Structures are given as C-alpha cells and as structure tokens.
C-alpha cells in the first residue's frame, strides 16, 4: 500500500485532474493530496529587476521571471541567469506571500543561482535526490510556479553532455520530453518526490542530436551538492575560477564560428569579432565547443593568457587573450 500511495501522490502532482477521478479509497486520495501540496509548497516564483547598465541586459532583459525551489530553510535554488546582475529580487510562495531575497551565491560552471530569503516564507524544503539514478524513459515531473497549474508529467529521454555557446559545459545534462514553456528555474522532481534538476533551457532535440523532439534541459542537482556550503558561506565555489574569454561561438560543419563577443570582454579587447573562425588553442586544433573549452580551461585559472589561432578573413592569426573570472565581468549587486 505504501508504494501505491507514493505512486498516487506522484501522479496526483503531475495530473491533478486525474487524481480526482482515479479509483481508490478517499483516505488514500486525501493522503496523496496532502503529500502533493507539501511537495509543491517548496516551489516558488522568482522575479528580479536588473541593474540598468547590466552586461546581461541585451540578451536577458531587465525584468526576469521564473521559478525557484526551497531546498533549505531560508534558501532558494534557481537557475543563475534569472538573478545575475539583479538589483532586487522578490520570491513569491505557493500561498501568494512575497518576500525580498538577495543572491547568496552564483556558480557559472553549473549555472546555479542560490538566493537567501530576507524574511520567513512558508513551505517545506524539498530534499535533493540522486540525479544520476534517473534512467531514460523514466517518468518525472516538472513543477513551475503556480501550484498545480504549473505541474507537468514528462519523461527523461536523454542523459548526455551539453555544450552552450556561452563557455558552458555539462558532462551529463538531463533532457525531458515533451517541452514545458515555463522552464526557467523549474523543479524536476523524481517519482520519489525529490528534486533532481533545475530547468535551464528549451531545446529542439531532447531525445538526441538530430532528433525532432522539443523538450527541456535540466541541470542535475548532483552538481550542487559538493558546492552548496561554499555558495552559502562564500558566494561561490572554493578553488580557482575557470578562465573566461567572453566568446560566443557556434559549431558549423566542423568549424567554430564566432557569433558574438561580450562587449569589453577579453575576446573583444583582443580584436575578435563576429564571423571569425577559431581554429585552435596554442597551435592545437579544435573542432568542437567542448574541445575548445577543455583546452582553454586546461591552461590554468582565470587570469591566464590564452593563445588562440583565429581565421580572420583569409589569414590565420595568433591572438593572445588575457582571461578573467566571469564574475568580475558582470555588474552583479554583491551581497556576500
């Protein structure tokens, strides 16, 4: 009976209308409803107003709205781009109460943002699950803010690396299907009722490269566990920061074509521009974003000189970039 109740509670969360029509004792349904409400109490809305001259304003806007998850008393986990360079942040609980929050920590390597509540907020923290245990074709639930109206049943369709054009690489991201539109910071919840991922993107190929399967990409919470205490105590993970170039590139037919450079970032200052083709790092050929990032990061911590071999027009040039810590570039309102 215990296993059945858990399954009922899970489906009740994912398909609220189904619960009311499903067979079973009224007492079982009531218990399932209570478990569902307790789980959803951890899912909150995150609204941020961004500094007017923010570096990220052009790409992410000055008003951002998404979801966060209460994971400890006083702490909300969300996706970092919702709160980077925030001037003010408001967190709204499932019961409609709004309280201010500040950025407790940010981690570019994973993409997580951690918020510290400035006033008490109702809700039971959601336990962190084991994201590595998720298997393909396994059912899961996406919970965005909005209570039961923000809940969708999905399936894990792929576990694979993800490479973003903004110098971002995950060794094992979680991809779900079908697509959910309110994905930013949304909670991916396993059948055990545990948090296993935080929503980052909508993608067209959730089932794998080349597939036509619109879905979402989630950052596994396993990446948070070893750095959570660091984020709380110091605002960032311990150890040296990775070198950052401010270079957005796209893979096209085995070539890495520069799509844009961050204004006043290392790449822009070194003279790189849209349309350039990155051929190598220190004379070593690169033909994928993952290969480029790994070769750059292998050269040392932020501040290291990174020699790129770049095709500009008809000429291959050797261009040296003085890398920086990405946090030094953004005009984030520091509260830690």
Buried (B, 14 or more C-beta within 10 A) or exposed (E): EEEEBBEBBBBBBBBBEEBEEBEEEEEBBEBBBEBBBBBBBBBBBBBBEBBEEBBBBEEBEBEBBBBBBBBBEBBBBBBBBBBBBBBEBBBBBBEEBBBEBBBBBBBBBBBBBBBBBBEEBEBEBBEBBBBEEBEEEBBBBBBBBBBBEBBBBBBBBBBBEBBBBBBBBBEBBBBBBBBBEBBBBBBBBBBEBBBBBBBBBBBEBBBEEEBEBBBBBBBBBBBBEEBBEBBBEEBBBEEEBBBBBBBBBEBEEEBBBBBBBBEEBBBBBBEBEEEBBBBBBBEEEBBEBBBBBEBBBEBBEBEBEBBBBBBBEEEEBEBEBBBBBBBEBBBBBEBB
